[in-house]
Amino acid sequence: MTLAELKQIFTSKLEQCYDKDEIEQLFLIYIEDKLNLTYIPSFIIENNDDIEKDISQLQENKPIQHITGKAFFYDNFYKVNEFTLIPRPETEELIELIRTNHLENDSLSIIDLGTGTGCIPITLKKIFHNADVSAIDISKEALIVAKTNAENIIKNEISFYEKDLLKDINLNKKFDIIISNPPYIRELEKQEMHKNVLDFEPHLALFVDNNDPLIFYKRIIEFAKKHLKNQGFIYCEINQYLPYETKELFEEYYSNVKLIKDISGNYRMISAN
């Protein structure tokens, strides 16, 4: 089978599930990340035992990153699985915000609350080479992935802790930066979400109760009361439907609170100090 023939198979099998541009993107990711090939139409694939199975999984809306076992973020590939969120471009924007605001200080102490794949602390450690970087997650399985990514990318120069943010945490450390992409999607918003998220990504890292959608931000603030230095900063991703409510919550404790728009013009980030 040539790659051109494989592309035709992708199109015919997936046209009922995805639009043309999505199929093109899925195909390119698949051959590059799973088959380690560049698209040359005449190139012949000699071993294609898994291809039919993989296409069937795509038809079932399984994320392409779970099929390839990796996702690209910022400038590296990260191992992903069903226990971790797939890194999003919006999180790259949060990283870039921190890089811009703190680039002159290379010796920061940083902690990521709810680290998942570890993409946030690993990327920040690469940017701020002398930083003391830590991360927590409630999921033992997610921490295994994060530690593997840290070892593969930066030789594991991060302190990982298995902790529940909804419970009292005491690390006996203080930080210049607290960063988090916590669960913030309300149950009522599930109907807007694609099946490849609902059926395959960890709900523990995504959803909050409709009646207390800011619960994790309240806990981040409680954590910061003990662990944020006097001149420290908090950076979080937020629910675009609740920006002003989130801002009001932080303004109860911090005098300088900013909502930041993403590349699409939605309020998706907040900073506080």
N, C-alpha and C positions, 0 to 999 in steps of 0.2 A: 504494500500500500504506500502511495506517495502522500506527502503532506497536503497536496492539493485535493486528493481524494478524501483524506481525513477531514479536511475543512468542509467538503460537501456533505459528509456524514454528519458532522456537527450541526450544520445548517438544517438538514432534513429532520434530524432527531429533536432539535431544540426549538424549532420555529414556533411551536405551539406554546412554549414556556417563556421565551425571551424575545425581545425585539432584535432587529438586525444588528444594531450597534453592540448590544449586549453579547450576542453570539460571537461577534468578531473579537470582542475583548476577552471573553471566556476562552476562545480558541487560542489566542496568542498567549494568555497566561498559562494555559494547559501545556502547550508545546514547549514553552520556555522554562516553566517551573517544575513540571512533572517529567517531561521528556528531555529537558536540557538541550533543546534545539532552537535554531533560528529558522524563521519561515522561508524556506526555499521550496517552491511548489513541486519541483521534480525529485526532491530528496525522498528516498525510500526508507520506510520504517520497517525494520526487520523483526523486532520483537514488539508485538501489539496485544499481548495477552490481556492486559488490564483495561484496554481502551473501552471495550464494550461495557464493562462494569462501571467505569468512571462516567461514561455518558449517561448510563441509567441513573446514577446518583445525581447527576446534574438535572435530569428530568424530574427527579424527586425534590428539587430545590436545595440540595445539599450545597453549601458554599464551596466555590472552587478552591478556596484556601484550605478547607478541610480535606479536599481530595489531593491537593499537592503537598499538604502538611506544612505549608509555610505561607507567610504574608510579608509583603514589602512595606517597610515603614521608615520614613526619613532617608536613611541611606544604607539600610541593612535588611536582610531577610530574617524573620523571626519564626521560630517553631510555634504553631498554633494547634489546638485541638478543641474538643467539645467542652473543656473546662475553662477555656479562656475566650474573652472577647477578641474578635478579629480587629487589629488596630485600624483606626479610621483616619482619613485625611484631616478631620477637624482637630484631632489630637496633635498632629504635626503643627497646626497653627498655634496651639497652646505652647508647644515646645519653642516655637520661633518667637513668641511673645516674651518668654522667659529669657531666651538667648539675647534678644535685643535689649531688654531692661537691665540685664546683669552681666553683660559680656566683659566688663572691666574688672569684675571680681571673680577670680578663678578658684578661690578657696572657700566656697560656700558649703554650708551644711544643708542637705536637702533630704526630704522624705516624701515618698509617693504612697498615698493611702488607697489601697485597693489596686494592686499593681498588675494583676492579670498576667500577660505575657512578659512583663518587665520592660516593655518598650520605652516607657517614660523614663525611669531611672537610668536605664542603659544609655539611652540617647543623651541624657543630661550629663552623665559621666563622661561621655565622649566629647561633649562640648566644653565642660568645665573639668579639665583633666585633674586638678588638685582638689576637687570637691569631695566631701565626705557624704556619700549617698546611701540612703536606707530605703526600704520598702516593706509594706505589710500587705497581707491578704488573708482573708478568712479561709480560703480554699487551699488545703494541702496539695491537691492535684495541680492547681494553678501555680503554686510556688515551685513545684517540681519543674514545670515548663519554664518559669521565669529564671530559675537557677541555671537550667540548661542553656537558655539564651544568653545569660550573662557570661557563662563559661565560654561559650562559642565566640562571643563578640568582643568581650573585654576582659577575659580571664577572671571573671567573677569577683570584681572589685566592689561589690555591693553587699550591705548587711540586710538579709531578709528575715522577717519575723512573721510567724503565723499568729495573727491577732484578729479579733472581731471588733470592727470600728464601732459597733453598737454597744459595746461594753467598755468599761473603764480601762484605759491603757496607760501604763507608765513605763517609759523606756529609759528614764534617767538621762535624757539627752534633750538639747534644745536645738532648733533649726532656724536657718535664715529663710528657708523656703519650704512651705508645705504645699504640695500639689496633689490634686485628686480628680479623677474622672469617675465619680461615684454613681451608683444606681440612681436614676432620676426619672425614668419613664413611668408614667402612671398606668395602672391597669387599663384605664379607659382608652388609652392611646394604642392599645394592641391592635385594634382594627386597622390602623394606618400602616402597620408594619408588614414587610414582606415575609413570606413563609421561610425563606432561608435564614432569617434572624429568629423568628418565633420557634421554629422547630429544631434548630441546631445550635444556637448560642445559649450560654448559661443564663437562665432567668435570674439567678442570684445576683448577677452583675448588671442586670438591666432594669428591673422593675421595682417600684415602690407602691405602697398602698395609696389609693386615691385620697384617703382622709388625712394623710400625713406625708405629702410628696417631698417635703424638704427635710425629712428626718436625718438624712446623711449629712446635710450641710450643718444642721444643728450639732451633730456629733463631731464634725470637722472643727467647728468653733470650740467645742468643749476640749477637744484634743489640743487645739492651738493655745488655749488658756494656760496649759501646763508646758507645752513643748515649743511654742514660737518665741523667738527672741524679740526683744523690745522693738527693734527696727525691722522685724521680719515681714515677709509677704506670704499671702495665701493666693494660690491660683487654682481655679476649678473650671471644669466644663459644667455647663448648666442646661436645663431644659429650656428650649427656645420659647415655649409657651408660658414659662413662669419667670421671666427675667426680673421684673420689677419686684415680685414677691421675694425672690432670692436676694435681690439688692437690699430690700428693706430689712431682711433678717441680718445681713452682715453689718448694716449701718447701726444696728443696736450696739455693736461692739467695736466698730472700726470707723475712723473719721474719713478715711480715703478709700472709697469703694467705687470701682469702675466696671461698667458693663462693656464688653468688647464684642464687636460683630465678627462673624466669620466671613469667608470669601463670598458667600452667598447673600450676605447682608442681614443675617439673622444674629440676634444676641445669643451667643453660644459659649461665652467665657466670662469669667468675673475675676477681678483681682481685688485684694483688700489688704490694707496695712494701717 
